[in-house]
Amino acid sequence: MKRIISLSLLLACSLAVAKEVLILTPVFNKPEFIGWQKQLFDKFVTDEDGYRMVAFDDSIDPAMTQRMQDECKKWDVQYVRIPQEIHTRPYLPRHPKWPKTSTSLRVSDAYQYMADTMGFDHDGIVFFTDSDQFLTRPFNFHEATENYDMIAVLLEAAPGIRYVWQGMTICRMDRLPDRRTINFNCGHINGAIVDSGGFTYYYFQAHPEVRVKQAEVRCASTLFLHNRFAHRQNTGVPIDEQLRKLKEFGFDYLEIGFLQQKPNDVSYSLNNTFLHYNAGSNYDHQSKEYITKKDAQLREYFQAKLCA
């Protein structure tokens, strides 16, 4: 009788853990993002059994590593250090034409490491997200994935070569077949260059039955353009027309006020629910003044969202 009760309790605990959303994010150079993400997840994740956030520290500077640890402790976020030797081992196969190190390679290694060491072992929802992706509206992961096995921003390197952008990928690990074969590597596929997450193409080829929802993306720099490649600035559109369009796009008053400050390199996804800071590692080498201004705008905006 005692054994039956113990097994029942064990099963109940296992089911409870499976209902918890697991959020995995790699952090590289901006430890303050940890606190921003955690506060916004606390406010806006509405899943009944909550979530657990794990920050994977991929920094190369010991001083930065200490700051990452301090931030995780401050905000009650689980901390994991990514062994830096995985980037030179290498952790994932390298195509001969690719350099030995690059941002894309580091990101691919980090996401695969997160999946291999923790994500694939979770029998529930796993959210793989960049450290500069922020939840700014109420969101229920279980409701969003009720009719899907995966929600992701999908990219297409060439006709028929479709893959996930790793920084916004929600996986129902409890439903995905052969989930340990999901590969976040980058490189070449049939002559086309694919970025981090590109080798998920092979997973979709092997499992066409997987139900994937495309997470649409709205870039601030292209909101008012008929052709998003025409130019990269929201210029020449009257203010009243901008307001009308922003309301049509479904932005609320806080979001409209923020966008009117023209942080043109941010983007929104999933019905304006997530905001992507973009280039959080500053791989595009923006000036210190630019980053300081952008961070101040985001900090003010997030505080307004948290207080609303």
N, C-alpha and C positions, 0 to 999 in steps of 0.2 A: 504493500500500500504506500509506504514511504517513497519507494522507488518511482511509483506512478506519479505521485505528487511532485517529486523532484524533476521528473522528465517534463511534466506539464509546465512547471515554472520555467524550466530552461527554454522550452518552446515559446512560451509567452515573451520571455526576454528577447529571444532571437527575433520574433516578429516585431517587437517594439523598436529594436535597433534598425530593422529593415525599413521601417516607416520614416525614420529620421533622414532628412536630406543631408547628403555629404557634399560640402562645398570645398573644392580644392583649387588653390591659387598659387602660382609661383611669384615670388617677389624678388626684385633685383636691386633697385637703387632708390626707392622711395618708401621708406618704412611707414610714413604717415598714411599711406594708402591703406594699410592694415586697419587702422582705427576708423577711417572713413567708411571702408567697406563694412566693417563689423557693426557700426552704429546704424547704417542704412539697412543692412540685413535684419538687425534686431527690430527695427521699426516696421519693415515692409514685408517680410516673409510671413505668410499667413497659414502655413501648413500646421495641422493640429499637433503633430509630434515634433515640430521645430526643426532645427538644423544644427549641424556641427561644421565649423569652419576650420580648415587646416591651411596654414601658410607654409609653403615650401621655400626656404631661403636659398636662393641661387646667387647670392652676392659674391664678389671676388675680393672684397676688402674686409679684413677682420673687424675694423671699426664699424662698418656697415652691418656686419653680422651681429655685433653686440646690440646695435640699435634695433635690428629686427627682433631679437630676443626680448628686448625691453618692451617693445610695442605689443608683442604677442602676450606677454605677461600682463601688461596694463589692461588689455582689452579681452582677456580670457579667450585667446585664440590658440589652438594647438600649433606648436612649432615643430617643423622638421627641417633639418639641414640636408641639402642635396650635396652628396659627395662630389667635389669638383673634378675628380679624376674621370667622371663619366663623360666629360666633354672632350677628353683626350684619348680615352680608351680605344675607340669611341663607343658610346652606349648603343647607338644605332648605326647601321651600315652607311658608309659615305660613298656617294657617287664620285668617280675619279675627276669629274669636271668641277666639283664643288670645292671651295676652299676648306682648309682644315678647321677653321673657326669662323663663325658669323653669327649674327643675331638669330637668323632662322634656325641654324643648327642647334644653338643653345636652347631655344624655345622648344624645338622638337624633342631634344633629350629630356628637358624638364617635364614636359607633359607626359612623355612615355614613362618616365620614372614615377610620376605621381600615379599614373594608371596602374603600373605594375606593382607598386608597393602598397597601394591602398585602394584605388578606385575599383579595380576588378574584383576585389574581395568583398565589396559592399553589395548586398542583395537588395538594393533599392535604387533610389534616385541619386545620381552623382552629377554635380554641376562643375564642369571644368571651365574656369574663367580666368581671364587675365586680371592682374592686380589693379588695373585701371578701368575695370568694368564695375559700374555702380548701379545698384537697384534704387530707383527713385519713386516707385509707385507700388501699391500693394500687389503681391504676386503669390500665387499658390502653385507650387511645382507639381503637386499631384493632380490638381485640376487641369493644369496646362498640358500634362502628358497623358490625360485619360485615354485619348484615342491615338496616341503616338508612342513610338519606342524611342525616339530621339528628336530633339529640337535643336537646330543649329543654323548658323549662318553658312550657307553653301556657296562655294566658289567654283568657277569653271575655268580651268586652264586652257582648254581647247574643247571643241564640240565633243560631248560625250565623256569628258574627263572631269567629273564632278567630285568635290571633296569638301570636308568641313573646315571652316576657319576655327582653329582650336579654341580661341579665346571666348567663345560663346557656345558651349556645347552641353546640352542637358541630356543625360543618358539614363534610360530605364534599364539598369544593369540586370534587374530581375527578369527582363523580357528579351534582352539581346542575345541571339544565338552566337556561340563561339566568341564571346566578348573579349577573351584574351588575345584574339587575333587582330584587334583594332590597333592600327599602327599610325602614330602621329608624325612619322618621318617626312622629310622634304627631299626634293631631288628632281629626277627626270622620269616622266611616264610617257612612253610612246613618242618621245621627242619633245614633249611639252614640259616646261619648268613648273613645278608645283611647290608652294611655300609650306610652312609648318602645317601639319595636319593633312598634307597632300596624299599620303599613302592610305588614308581612309577610303580612297577610291577603290582599292583592292577589296576592302571589306564590303562595300556596297555591291561590287561585282559578284562577290561570292554569296551575298545575302540580299538579293533584290526584294525579298519579302519584308525587310525592315521598313517600318512606317516612319518616314522622316518629315518633319514640318520645317519648312524654310522660314527662318527668322528674318523678316525684312529689316533693312537698315536705311535710316534717313541721315544723310550727312549734312551738317549745318551749312557747309560751303556750297551745297547744291540744291538747297530746298526750293529755290525760286527759279531754277533753270529747267527749260524744256529738255535740253541735252546736257547731262551732267558733266560731259567732257568739254563743253564749250569754253568755260573759263572757271576759275577756282574761287571767285568771290561773289558774295551777294550784293552786287552793286546795281544801281540804276533802277531799283524797284521802289516806288513811293512807299512811305511809311504806312499809310492806311491800307495799301494793297498787301504789304508784308503782314500786317495784323490780321487781315481777313484770311490770308493763306495759312498762317500759323494756326488760327482757330479751326480752319478746315482740316488741317493735318492732325487735329486732336490734342494740341498742346494746351496745358492749363496756364493760368496767369503767371505762376512762378516760372514755368519753363519759357514762356514768351518773354518775360522780363530778362531772363538769363540770355536767351538767344539774341535779343536786341543789343546785347553788349558785343556781339559778333565774335564769339569764340569759334572761329570757322573750322577748326579741325576736330571738333567733337562730333559724335554721332549718337543717334538713338536707335533702339531696336525693340522688337516685340511690342508694337503699339505704344511706343515711347516709354516703355517700362524700365529699360536699362539705358544708362548713359555710358558711352565709351569715351574716356579721356583722350585716347589715341596717342601712340608713341610715348607711353609712360616711362620707358627706359631712355627716352631722348635719343633714339637711334638716328633721328634726322638732324641732330646737332643744332637745336634751337638755342638762341642766346639766353643768358641768365635772366636778363630783363624780361624776355618773352615768357619764360617759365614762371617767374615770380608773379607776373600779372595774371597769367592763366590760372595758377594755383589759388590766387586770391579770389578770383571770380568763382572758381569751383567751391572754395571753402564757404563763401557767403551763400552760394546757391544751396549747397548741401545743408547748411545750418537752417536756412529758411524751410527746406523740405522736412527736416527733422522736427521743427517747431510748428509746422502747419497742422 
